[in-house]
């Protein structure tokens, strides 16, 4: 199996957008997941936006990506979390 070259140069700052229902625990759940993979993650840099109806929330979290495996693990853990609807 041949691995394709990455389009991302590591290490680099990489934005991840996370969507979910507006819930009081949503932001902390996302912070906890990302912090497991990026111990230097700064929650103060999270940008949040509510949907028009405020039923959903999106968070843009910038992580310090050091490898594709790290990013894959972050995305997997985020999408496995019950409060997360989607991660891009």
QUIBEL-V472928 format. One record per residue. N is the residue number from 1. RES is the residue in one letter. PHI is phi in whole degrees, 0 to 359 (NA if undefined). Layout:
BEGIN
N & RES & PHI
N & RES & PHI
END
This chain:
BEGIN
1 & X & NA
2 & X & 263
3 & X & 274
4 & X & 281
5 & X & 294
6 & X & 281
7 & X & 274
8 & X & 253
9 & X & 269
10 & X & 256
11 & X & 283
12 & X & 202
13 & X & 281
14 & X & 226
15 & X & 280
16 & X & 237
17 & X & 258
18 & X & 237
19 & X & 245
20 & X & 193
21 & X & 293
22 & X & 297
23 & X & 211
24 & X & 299
25 & X & 263
26 & X & 299
27 & X & 298
28 & X & 295
29 & X & 297
30 & X & 295
31 & X & 301
32 & X & 298
33 & X & 296
34 & X & 294
35 & X & 296
36 & X & 296
37 & X & 257
38 & X & 223
39 & X & 300
40 & X & 265
41 & X & 302
42 & X & 254
43 & X & 295
44 & X & 294
45 & X & 269
46 & X & 288
47 & X & 257
48 & X & 238
49 & X & 214
50 & X & 270
51 & X & 289
52 & X & 306
53 & X & 270
54 & X & 63
55 & X & 279
56 & X & 239
57 & X & 223
58 & X & 239
59 & X & 240
60 & X & 253
61 & X & 243
62 & X & 261
63 & X & 255
64 & X & 267
65 & X & 280
66 & X & 247
67 & X & 195
68 & X & 295
69 & X & 299
70 & X & 297
71 & X & 298
72 & X & 300
73 & X & 293
74 & X & 298
75 & X & 300
76 & X & 297
77 & X & 294
78 & X & 295
79 & X & 290
80 & X & 282
81 & X & 287
82 & X & 295
83 & X & 274
84 & X & 266
85 & X & 269
86 & X & 198
87 & X & 226
88 & X & 236
END
